[in-house]
């Protein structure tokens, strides 16, 4: 699980997106359980 999460964080940082959205996305993944990494 950490490996997947780590990849998502790296992608977000690479894109330079706002970290403020990170916590929101985290909650969404936990509730929706949707693989955001697949959206690549």
Backbone as CSV, one residue per row, in Angstrom:
resi,resn,N_x,N_y,N_z,CA_x,CA_y,CA_z,C_x,C_y,C_z
1,UNK,0.853,-1.200,0.000,0.000,0.000,0.000,0.887,1.247,0.000
2,UNK,1.925,1.231,0.818,2.821,2.402,0.885,3.437,2.648,-0.489
3,UNK,3.785,1.565,-1.178,4.416,1.726,-2.498,3.477,2.478,-3.437
4,UNK,2.238,2.072,-3.470,1.272,2.737,-4.371,1.098,4.194,-3.948
5,UNK,0.897,4.402,-2.664,0.706,5.783,-2.178,1.937,6.617,-2.523
6,UNK,3.109,6.042,-2.344,4.347,6.773,-2.637,4.357,7.224,-4.087
7,UNK,3.900,6.361,-4.977,3.890,6.720,-6.412,2.948,7.903,-6.651
8,UNK,1.796,7.868,-6.020,0.812,8.950,-6.211,1.406,10.266,-5.722
9,UNK,2.079,10.218,-4.573,2.672,11.446,-4.015,3.728,11.977,-4.979
10,UNK,4.555,11.079,-5.505,5.616,11.500,-6.438,4.985,12.166,-7.661
11,UNK,3.932,11.573,-8.184,3.271,12.131,-9.377,2.746,13.529,-9.061
12,UNK,2.123,13.677,-7.919,1.559,14.981,-7.528,2.685,16.010,-7.439
13,UNK,3.768,15.637,-6.804,4.893,16.568,-6.640,5.506,16.883,-8.003
14,UNK,5.575,15.881,-8.838,6.150,16.085,-10.179,5.291,17.078,-10.956
15,UNK,3.996,16.926,-10.820,3.073,17.821,-11.539,3.144,19.219,-10.927
16,UNK,3.529,19.288,-9.653,3.612,20.589,-8.978,2.235,21.054,-8.530
17,UNK,1.354,20.097,-8.254,-0.007,20.481,-7.841,0.010,20.960,-6.386
18,UNK,-1.090,21.518,-5.961,-1.175,22.017,-4.582,-1.241,20.841,-3.610
19,UNK,-0.454,20.906,-2.564,-0.454,19.814,-1.574,-1.770,19.846,-0.784
20,UNK,-2.452,20.994,-0.824,-3.717,21.116,-0.084,-4.732,20.103,-0.604
21,UNK,-4.635,19.789,-1.886,-5.587,18.840,-2.483,-5.216,17.414,-2.101
22,UNK,-3.942,17.218,-1.732,-3.487,15.871,-1.379,-4.370,15.233,-0.306
23,UNK,-4.568,15.920,0.842,-5.396,15.371,1.930,-6.809,15.060,1.450
24,UNK,-7.341,15.917,0.616,-8.708,15.677,0.114,-8.738,14.421,-0.743
25,UNK,-7.752,14.284,-1.606,-7.683,13.105,-2.485,-7.483,11.858,-1.640
26,UNK,-6.669,11.969,-0.610,-6.394,10.833,0.281,-7.718,10.304,0.829
27,UNK,-8.533,11.240,1.342,-9.824,10.830,1.922,-10.696,10.187,0.850
28,UNK,-10.670,10.760,-0.341,-11.482,10.214,-1.436,-11.057,8.791,-1.761
29,UNK,-9.754,8.563,-1.803,-9.257,7.214,-2.127,-9.682,6.239,-1.034
30,UNK,-9.631,6.701,0.213,-10.000,5.813,1.328,-11.491,5.485,1.251
31,UNK,-12.306,6.489,0.937,-13.757,6.260,0.876,-14.143,5.621,-0.461
32,UNK,-13.676,6.225,-1.531,-14.005,5.697,-2.870,-13.145,4.490,-3.205
33,UNK,-11.951,4.467,-2.620,-11.012,3.371,-2.890,-10.757,3.281,-4.394
34,UNK,-10.542,4.435,-5.017,-10.299,4.454,-6.475,-8.809,4.670,-6.736
35,UNK,-8.213,3.847,-7.571,-6.776,3.950,-7.895,-6.481,5.167,-8.761
36,UNK,-6.109,6.261,-8.123,-5.806,7.484,-8.888,-4.593,7.265,-9.786
37,UNK,-3.729,6.316,-9.395,-2.519,6.057,-10.190,-2.928,5.581,-11.588
38,UNK,-4.091,4.972,-11.699,-4.545,4.457,-12.998,-4.893,5.612,-13.932
39,UNK,-5.160,6.770,-13.376,-5.556,7.937,-14.192,-4.364,8.466,-14.969
40,UNK,-3.172,7.947,-14.660,-1.963,8.470,-15.335,-2.248,8.535,-16.804
